[in-house]
Amino acid sequence: MIRSCLDQGLLGDLHFGEVDYYHGIGPWYKQYGWNIRKDFGGSSLLTAGCHALDGLLFFMNAEVEEVTSYSSRSKNSIFEPYEYDTATITVLKFKDGKVGKVSSVIDCLQPYYFHIHLVGSAGSLLDNRFFSQKLKGITKERWSTLETALVDSGDVSDHPYQPQFQAFVDSLRKGEAMPLTNFDIAFESHRVVFAADLSAKERRPVKLSELRS
């Protein structure tokens, strides 16, 4: 539904976007055992928040020029075993002038929340709510609602993996690049993650050009 809004130009030209991942990954969650390790989980953004980053890059459809990232962690003993900071915020500067933000918080004590807020020249979208100047009969004084299911769980059973795997198999059979999530797209997402992790570690902005492609 979000892609449909963008494809139809209901939001106009996007200039700001934020996609955030809030999912407390504690001992009650199966991946906790390996997720706490630096050599397995890597970072909050790499192990989990990358899904939010993928979403932001997909929506903004622009090349990242520079990132600035900060990290922190909960003082709750539940998350003490983590070998890396469990909460990060990353600000992205795109080459075409757009800006964006991704939060990755895996030490929160709350329901799972995948937050999306896109702002364009003709309207805005907030999770499953939106406003557009291009649609008559709606007002910016209140949100209109998209009747679509939200991602409300970290369990992969709620995610569209089956059609994604099928698209991968179909692409292999056809000898074509996989749509939307091919190797080049995944490679670029990882470059942004590693640049963000470097920024948080060295406490400075990091240009993507600093990373070898």
C-alpha positions in Angstrom: 0.0 0.0 0.0 2.9 2.4 0.8 4.5 1.7 -2.5 1.2 2.3 -4.3 0.9 5.7 -2.6 4.4 6.6 -3.8 3.9 5.2 -7.3 0.7 7.2 -7.7 2.5 10.3 -6.6 0.1 10.9 -3.7 2.9 12.2 -1.5 4.7 14.1 -4.2 8.5 14.2 -4.1 9.8 12.8 -0.8 12.4 14.9 1.0 12.3 13.4 4.5 11.7 9.9 5.8 12.2 8.0 9.0 11.8 4.2 9.5 12.4 2.8 12.9 12.8 -0.7 14.4 11.7 -1.2 18.0 11.9 -4.8 19.1 13.2 -5.9 22.6 15.3 -9.0 21.9 15.8 -10.5 25.3 16.1 -14.0 26.6 12.4 -14.6 25.8 13.3 -14.5 22.1 15.0 -17.5 20.4 17.8 -15.5 18.7 18.9 -14.0 22.0 21.5 -16.7 22.6 23.6 -15.7 19.5 22.3 -12.2 19.0 24.2 -10.9 22.1 27.5 -11.8 20.5 29.5 -9.2 18.6 30.8 -11.8 16.2 27.3 -13.0 15.4 24.9 -10.0 15.9 27.5 -7.4 14.9 25.5 -4.4 15.9 21.9 -3.3 16.6 21.6 -2.0 13.1 23.1 -5.0 11.4 21.3 -7.7 13.3 17.8 -6.2 13.3 17.5 -2.5 12.4 18.7 -3.3 8.9 15.1 -4.1 8.0 14.1 -0.5 8.8 17.1 0.8 6.8 16.2 -1.4 3.8 12.7 0.2 4.0 14.0 3.7 4.1 16.4 3.2 1.2 13.5 1.6 -0.8 11.1 4.5 -0.1 13.6 7.3 -0.6 15.0 5.8 -3.8 18.2 7.8 -3.7 21.9 7.2 -3.1 23.3 7.8 0.4 26.2 10.3 0.6 26.9 10.5 4.3 25.7 9.0 7.7 26.0 10.1 11.3 25.2 7.5 13.9 25.0 7.5 17.7 24.5 4.6 20.1 23.5 3.8 23.7 22.3 0.9 25.7 19.8 0.0 28.4 21.0 -0.4 32.0 18.5 -3.2 32.6 20.4 -6.4 33.5 18.4 -8.3 30.9 20.4 -6.7 28.2 23.8 -6.6 30.0 25.1 -9.7 28.1 25.1 -7.8 24.8 28.6 -7.2 23.6 27.6 -4.1 21.7 25.3 -1.1 22.1 21.7 -2.1 21.7 20.1 1.2 20.7 21.3 3.3 17.7 20.0 6.3 15.7 21.4 7.0 12.3 20.8 10.2 10.2 21.3 9.8 6.5 22.1 12.5 4.0 21.3 11.6 0.4 23.1 12.9 -2.7 20.0 14.5 -4.1 19.4 16.5 -0.9 16.9 14.2 0.9 17.5 13.4 4.5 16.3 10.4 6.6 16.6 8.7 10.0 16.7 5.1 11.2 16.4 4.0 14.8 17.3 0.5 15.8 16.3 -0.3 19.4 16.6 -3.9 20.5 16.7 -3.2 24.2 13.2 -1.7 24.5 10.5 -3.1 26.8 7.4 -2.5 24.8 5.4 -4.2 22.0 7.1 -4.6 18.6 6.9 -1.4 16.6 8.0 -0.8 13.0 7.6 2.9 12.5 7.3 4.6 9.1 6.9 8.3 8.5 7.4 9.8 5.0 7.1 13.5 4.1 6.7 14.7 0.6 5.8 17.8 -1.4 2.1 16.8 -1.7 1.5 14.9 1.5 2.7 12.6 4.3 2.3 9.0 5.4 2.5 7.8 9.0 2.4 4.0 9.4 -1.1 3.2 8.0 -2.3 6.9 7.9 -1.8 9.5 5.3 -2.8 12.9 3.9 -2.5 14.0 0.3 -3.3 17.3 -1.4 -4.0 15.4 -4.6 -7.1 13.7 -3.2 -10.2 15.7 -2.9 -12.5 15.3 0.1 -9.8 14.8 2.7 -8.4 17.4 5.1 -5.0 17.8 6.7 -6.7 18.4 10.0 -6.9 14.7 10.5 -5.3 11.6 9.1 -7.0 9.3 6.6 -6.5 5.6 7.1 -5.1 2.9 4.8 -6.9 -0.3 5.3 -3.8 -2.5 5.4 -2.2 -4.8 7.9 0.8 -3.5 9.8 3.9 -5.5 10.6 3.3 -5.9 14.4 5.6 -8.8 15.3 9.3 -9.8 15.0 8.2 -13.4 14.1 9.0 -14.1 10.5 5.7 -15.9 10.1 4.1 -12.4 9.9 6.5 -11.3 7.1 6.3 -11.8 3.4 9.2 -14.2 3.1 7.4 -16.9 1.1 6.7 -14.7 -1.9 10.3 -13.3 -1.5 11.8 -16.7 -1.6 9.6 -17.6 -4.6 10.8 -14.5 -6.4 14.4 -15.6 -5.7 13.8 -19.1 -7.2 11.9 -17.6 -10.2 14.8 -15.2 -10.8 17.3 -18.1 -10.7 15.3 -20.1 -13.2 15.0 -17.1 -15.6 18.7 -16.1 -15.1 17.5 -12.6 -14.2 18.3 -10.3 -11.3 15.8 -10.6 -8.4 13.4 -7.6 -8.3 13.6 -5.1 -5.5 16.2 -7.1 -3.4 18.9 -8.1 -5.8 22.6 -8.4 -4.9 23.5 -4.8 -5.7 20.7 -3.4 -3.5 21.7 -5.7 -0.6 25.3 -4.7 -1.0 24.5 -1.0 -0.8 22.4 -1.6 2.3 25.3 -3.3 4.0 27.6 -0.4 3.0 25.3 2.0 4.8 25.1 -0.2 7.9 28.9 -0.5 8.1 29.3 3.3 7.6 26.8 3.9 10.4 28.6 1.5 12.7 31.9 3.2 12.0 30.3 6.6 12.6 29.0 5.5 16.0 32.3 4.0 16.9 34.4 7.0 15.9 31.8 9.6 16.8 31.9 11.4 13.5 30.1 11.6 10.2 31.2 9.0 7.7 30.9 9.4 3.9 30.0 6.3 1.9 33.0 7.1 -0.3 35.2 6.2 2.6 34.2 2.6 2.2 35.6 0.6 -0.6 32.9 -0.6 -3.0 
